[in-house]
């Protein structure tokens, strides 16, 4: 079962910042410079967190993952330069 996750990060080094964004890209949609929206299984979330552990410096960087229930997700509102995109799973056959 998948859960909708909002993943936000603040990374102090530009190289690590790029690596974090690159690592998250297969899992969701980048909706702001340091924010991704992702539908993740528990296994996917574990993989994401393991990748973040490999990339970030816990003394200077932070990654936050917030689960949103379906009701909360659909109550979200956006303004300004935004386009709501549903994160898509990629299947390779």
C-alpha positions, 0 to 999 in steps of 0.5 A: 500500500502506498502513502503520499509523502511530502519530502523536504530538505535543506542541504548546505553543500551544492554537490550534496544538494544535487545528489539528494534531488537526483536520488529523489527524482525516481520516487516523485515529483519535484514541486519546489526547489527542495520539496518532492511529493511522492507516493511510496510503499514502506519499502520505497520509503526505507530505500529513500531514507537509506539513500539520504543517509548515504548522501547527507551530512547529519551535522549540517543537512536535514531531510524531513518526510511527512505522510499525508492521508488522502483527506489531507492531501486533497485539502492542500491548496496552492497559489502562484506559479504551480501546477499540480502533478500526480507523482507517477510510478515508472515501470520498466518492462 
